[in-house]
């Protein structure tokens, strides 16, 4: 099978022919149709997330068709369309798994990081962590739901019942979660890179109340701020924008250092929290929600062989919405 491989020596992926993955007990063999290109993939190939499996096939926003099932699989049959997210396996017996917090598992495995992912024509995945997909989305549209959508959904949930939601970094996750927030009757305030007119227009097209640069002050005080950009400097900026009792939720897996800031920004029972990974229940809940109304997915598609160009465009901020590799 064709695959784009990260060997750890360079952020550039190499196209290779690899043997098909092995279909073990409990797994699905999947023909990959599309795979989203996530900022986490950048953190892996740029060395910001250490100790990946090497060599590695990246990609954890996978959409494909089941071609075979391993012994013990009961939830999927050949021909099913399936989504494979970031969370690929958990131990099931640590204190976090036992408390229903498998996203914090002490011994997890992650698709496209410690397990081979979807920058390939074929992948094998643990069926227990795979998801049935809403039929209303094409393969290209469904791919970003597997991480940008799921992590955005968990990040929004951590904001509780906040009504005025500020979103910092208006990319793949933000453009999905903004629509979820609007569907729930909340007001959205979008913060982009200063001068990024395309991202600001996208936010307004998706019914944001306001859109501006991350260096600007919103017209209204926020109840919560969600940060998807990997910039620690946005944390004090967001704290400054939220009301007393408000929360700032950091939705990324990696962020640059947070600079020091006056205690006055935190005072007033403001809180800072982070989102770590996802649970299978998050996946099931979000797929159900995504099937109830149509999320407008803004995507840019690339051939599998152009994975490096997709990563370069994401790194440089040239992608509006989500980048997706079209594999088949």
C-alpha positions as CSV (number, residue, x, y, z in Angstrom):
1,X,0.0,0.0,0.0
2,X,1.1,3.6,-0.5
3,X,1.8,5.6,2.6
4,X,3.4,8.9,3.7
5,X,5.9,8.1,6.4
6,X,7.6,10.2,9.1
7,X,11.0,8.7,9.9
8,X,12.0,11.1,12.7
9,X,15.0,12.6,10.8
10,X,13.1,15.4,9.1
11,X,9.7,17.0,9.2
12,X,9.3,16.0,5.5
13,X,7.3,12.8,5.0
14,X,8.5,10.2,2.5
15,X,6.2,8.3,0.2
16,X,6.7,4.6,0.5
17,X,5.2,1.2,-0.4
18,X,4.4,-0.6,2.9
19,X,3.0,-4.0,3.6
20,X,-0.7,-4.1,4.5
21,X,-1.4,-3.9,8.3
22,X,-2.2,-7.0,10.2
23,X,-5.8,-7.8,11.1
24,X,-5.6,-8.8,14.7
25,X,-8.4,-9.9,17.1
26,X,-10.9,-7.0,17.7
27,X,-9.6,-4.9,14.9
28,X,-11.0,-3.5,11.6
29,X,-9.2,-3.5,8.3
30,X,-10.1,-0.2,6.6
31,X,-9.6,1.1,3.1
32,X,-8.9,4.8,3.8
33,X,-10.9,7.3,1.7
34,X,-9.9,10.5,3.4
35,X,-7.7,11.7,6.3
36,X,-7.8,15.1,7.9
37,X,-4.5,17.1,8.3
38,X,-4.5,18.3,11.9
39,X,-2.2,20.7,13.8
40,X,-1.3,17.8,16.0
41,X,0.3,16.2,13.0
42,X,2.5,19.3,12.7
43,X,3.4,19.0,16.4
44,X,4.5,15.4,15.8
45,X,6.6,16.0,12.6
46,X,8.1,19.3,14.0
47,X,9.3,17.5,17.1
48,X,7.0,19.3,19.6
49,X,5.3,16.0,20.6
50,X,8.2,13.7,21.5
51,X,8.5,9.9,21.4
52,X,6.3,9.0,18.5
53,X,6.3,5.5,17.0
54,X,9.1,5.5,14.4
55,X,8.8,5.0,11.5
56,X,5.2,6.4,11.7
57,X,2.3,6.9,9.3
58,X,0.7,10.1,10.7
59,X,-3.0,11.0,10.6
60,X,-5.8,10.6,13.1
61,X,-8.9,12.0,11.3
62,X,-9.6,8.9,9.2
63,X,-12.7,8.0,7.2
64,X,-12.9,4.8,5.3
65,X,-14.7,1.6,4.5
66,X,-14.4,-1.6,6.5
67,X,-13.1,-4.4,4.3
68,X,-12.6,-7.1,7.0
69,X,-13.2,-7.6,10.7
70,X,-11.1,-9.5,13.3
71,X,-12.3,-12.1,15.7
72,X,-14.7,-10.7,18.3
73,X,-15.9,-7.7,16.4
74,X,-19.6,-7.2,16.8
75,X,-20.3,-3.5,16.0
76,X,-19.1,-3.3,12.4
77,X,-19.3,-5.4,9.3
78,X,-17.5,-5.2,6.0
79,X,-18.9,-2.4,3.9
80,X,-19.6,-0.1,6.9
81,X,-18.2,3.5,6.6
82,X,-16.1,4.2,9.7
83,X,-14.3,7.0,11.4
84,X,-11.0,6.5,13.3
85,X,-10.2,9.2,15.9
86,X,-7.1,10.2,17.9
87,X,-7.8,7.9,20.8
88,X,-6.8,4.4,19.6
89,X,-6.6,2.3,22.8
90,X,-6.7,2.6,26.6
91,X,-5.6,0.2,29.3
92,X,-9.0,-0.1,30.9
93,X,-7.7,-0.6,34.5
94,X,-5.9,2.5,35.7
95,X,-7.6,4.9,38.1
96,X,-8.7,7.2,35.3
97,X,-10.2,4.4,33.1
98,X,-12.0,3.1,36.2
99,X,-13.5,6.5,36.9
100,X,-14.8,7.0,33.3
101,X,-12.0,9.4,32.4
102,X,-10.2,7.3,29.8
103,X,-9.0,10.4,28.1
104,X,-6.5,10.6,30.9
105,X,-5.5,6.9,30.8
106,X,-2.0,6.2,32.1
107,X,-1.1,3.8,29.2
108,X,-3.0,5.0,26.1
109,X,-2.3,4.6,22.4
110,X,-3.0,7.3,19.9
111,X,-3.7,7.0,16.2
112,X,-1.1,8.7,14.0
113,X,1.3,9.0,17.0
114,X,2.0,5.7,18.7
115,X,-0.1,3.8,16.2
116,X,0.1,4.1,12.4
117,X,-2.6,6.4,11.1
118,X,-4.4,7.4,8.0
119,X,-1.8,9.0,5.6
120,X,-2.0,5.6,3.8
121,X,-4.3,3.6,1.6
122,X,-5.1,1.2,4.4
123,X,-5.2,1.1,8.2
124,X,-6.1,-1.4,11.0
125,X,-7.8,0.0,14.0
126,X,-9.3,-1.3,17.3
127,X,-13.0,-1.5,16.6
128,X,-13.9,-0.4,20.1
129,X,-12.5,3.0,19.5
130,X,-14.0,3.5,16.0
131,X,-17.1,5.4,15.2
132,X,-20.1,5.1,12.9
133,X,-20.4,8.3,10.9
134,X,-23.5,10.4,10.0
135,X,-24.4,9.6,6.4
136,X,-25.1,13.3,5.6
137,X,-21.4,14.1,5.2
138,X,-19.1,13.2,2.4
139,X,-15.8,11.5,3.2
140,X,-13.9,14.8,2.9
141,X,-16.4,16.6,5.1
142,X,-16.5,13.8,7.7
143,X,-12.7,13.6,8.2
144,X,-12.3,16.8,10.3
145,X,-15.1,15.6,12.6
146,X,-12.7,12.9,13.9
147,X,-10.5,15.4,15.8
148,X,-11.3,19.1,15.0
149,X,-14.9,18.4,15.7
150,X,-14.5,16.0,18.6
151,X,-11.9,18.1,20.5
152,X,-13.9,21.3,19.7
153,X,-17.0,19.6,21.2
154,X,-15.2,18.6,24.4
155,X,-13.7,22.0,24.7
156,X,-17.1,23.7,24.4
157,X,-18.6,21.3,26.9
158,X,-16.0,22.4,29.4
159,X,-17.3,25.9,29.1
160,X,-20.5,24.8,30.7
161,X,-23.6,26.9,30.0
162,X,-21.5,30.0,29.0
163,X,-23.6,32.1,26.6
164,X,-20.9,34.4,25.1
165,X,-18.1,32.3,23.7
166,X,-14.8,33.7,22.5
167,X,-12.9,31.4,20.1
168,X,-9.1,32.1,19.6
169,X,-7.6,30.6,16.5
170,X,-10.3,30.2,13.9
171,X,-9.2,27.1,12.0
172,X,-10.5,23.6,11.6
173,X,-11.7,23.0,15.2
174,X,-13.1,26.5,15.6
175,X,-15.1,26.6,12.5
176,X,-16.9,23.5,13.6
177,X,-17.4,24.3,17.2
178,X,-18.7,27.8,16.3
179,X,-21.6,26.2,14.4
180,X,-22.3,23.9,17.4
181,X,-22.3,26.8,19.7
182,X,-24.7,28.8,17.5
183,X,-26.9,25.7,17.2
184,X,-27.1,25.7,21.0
185,X,-28.2,29.3,21.0
186,X,-24.9,30.8,22.2
187,X,-23.1,33.9,20.8
188,X,-19.7,33.5,19.2
189,X,-16.8,36.0,19.1
190,X,-14.0,34.9,16.8
191,X,-10.3,35.9,17.3
192,X,-7.9,35.3,14.4
193,X,-4.3,36.2,13.6
194,X,-4.2,40.0,13.3
195,X,-5.1,40.9,9.7
196,X,-6.4,37.4,8.7
197,X,-9.4,38.8,6.8
198,X,-10.2,35.3,5.3
199,X,-10.6,33.7,8.7
200,X,-12.6,36.6,10.0
201,X,-14.9,36.5,7.0
202,X,-15.4,32.7,7.5
203,X,-16.4,33.4,11.1
204,X,-18.9,36.0,10.1
205,X,-20.3,33.7,7.4
206,X,-20.8,31.1,10.1
207,X,-22.9,33.7,12.1
208,X,-20.3,34.8,14.6
209,X,-21.4,37.9,16.5
210,X,-18.1,39.6,16.0
211,X,-14.7,38.7,14.4
212,X,-11.4,40.5,14.8
213,X,-7.7,40.0,15.5
214,X,-6.4,38.3,18.7
215,X,-4.9,41.7,19.6
216,X,-8.4,43.4,19.7
217,X,-10.9,43.8,22.5
218,X,-14.3,42.3,21.8
219,X,-17.4,44.5,22.0
220,X,-18.9,42.4,24.8
221,X,-17.5,40.7,27.9
222,X,-17.1,37.0,27.4
223,X,-18.4,34.2,29.6
224,X,-15.8,31.7,28.3
225,X,-12.9,31.6,25.9
226,X,-11.8,28.6,23.9
227,X,-8.2,28.6,22.7
228,X,-7.3,26.4,19.7
229,X,-4.2,28.3,18.5
230,X,-1.0,26.9,20.0
231,X,0.1,30.3,21.4
232,X,0.5,30.6,25.2
233,X,0.4,34.4,24.9
234,X,-3.3,34.0,24.2
235,X,-4.1,32.8,27.7
236,X,-3.6,36.2,29.4
237,X,-5.3,37.9,26.5
238,X,-8.3,35.6,26.9
239,X,-8.4,36.1,30.7
240,X,-8.5,39.8,30.1
241,X,-11.6,39.3,27.9
242,X,-13.6,37.0,30.2
243,X,-15.9,38.2,33.0
244,X,-15.6,37.3,36.6
245,X,-16.3,33.7,37.1
246,X,-15.5,32.9,33.5
247,X,-13.3,30.2,32.1
248,X,-10.5,29.9,29.6
249,X,-10.3,26.4,28.0
250,X,-7.1,25.5,26.1
251,X,-8.1,22.9,23.5
252,X,-4.8,22.1,21.9
253,X,-2.5,19.2,22.7
254,X,0.6,21.5,22.6
255,X,1.0,25.2,23.4
256,X,4.0,27.5,23.7
257,X,4.8,28.7,27.2
258,X,2.3,30.9,28.9
259,X,3.9,34.2,29.8
260,X,3.6,35.6,33.3
261,X,0.6,37.9,33.8
262,X,-0.8,40.0,36.7
263,X,-2.8,38.0,39.3
264,X,-5.6,40.6,38.7
265,X,-6.4,38.8,35.4
266,X,-7.1,35.6,37.2
267,X,-8.7,37.1,40.3
268,X,-12.5,37.1,40.4
269,X,-12.7,33.3,40.3
270,X,-11.7,33.1,36.7
271,X,-10.3,29.7,35.7
272,X,-7.9,28.2,33.2
273,X,-8.4,24.6,32.1
274,X,-7.0,22.3,29.4
275,X,-8.6,19.6,27.3
276,X,-6.8,16.2,27.1
277,X,-7.7,13.9,24.3
278,X,-11.3,12.5,24.2
279,X,-13.4,9.6,25.4
280,X,-15.4,7.1,23.3
281,X,-18.6,8.7,24.9
282,X,-17.5,12.1,23.5
283,X,-17.3,10.4,20.1
284,X,-20.7,8.8,20.2
285,X,-22.4,12.0,21.5
286,X,-20.8,14.2,18.9
287,X,-21.6,11.9,16.0
288,X,-25.2,11.9,17.1
289,X,-25.2,15.7,17.4
290,X,-23.5,16.1,14.0
291,X,-26.3,13.9,12.5
292,X,-29.1,16.1,13.8
293,X,-28.2,19.3,11.8
294,X,-25.8,20.0,8.9
295,X,-22.4,21.4,9.9
296,X,-21.0,23.4,7.0
297,X,-17.5,22.0,6.5
298,X,-14.9,24.3,4.9
299,X,-12.2,22.1,3.5
300,X,-9.2,22.1,1.2
301,X,-8.5,18.7,-0.4
302,X,-5.0,17.4,-1.3
303,X,-3.9,14.2,-2.9
304,X,-2.2,11.8,-0.5
305,X,1.2,12.4,-2.2
306,X,0.9,16.1,-1.4
307,X,0.8,15.6,2.4
308,X,3.9,17.7,2.8
309,X,2.3,20.6,0.9
310,X,-0.8,20.3,3.1
311,X,1.4,20.4,6.3
312,X,3.3,23.4,4.9
313,X,0.1,25.3,4.2
314,X,-1.2,24.5,7.7
315,X,2.1,25.6,9.3
316,X,2.1,28.9,7.3
317,X,-1.6,29.6,8.1
318,X,-2.6,29.3,4.4
319,X,-5.6,26.9,5.2
320,X,-9.0,28.4,5.8
321,X,-11.1,25.7,7.6
322,X,-9.7,22.2,7.4
323,X,-7.1,20.5,5.2
324,X,-7.9,16.9,4.2
325,X,-6.0,14.3,2.2
326,X,-8.1,12.5,-0.4
327,X,-6.8,9.0,-0.5
328,X,-9.4,7.3,-2.7
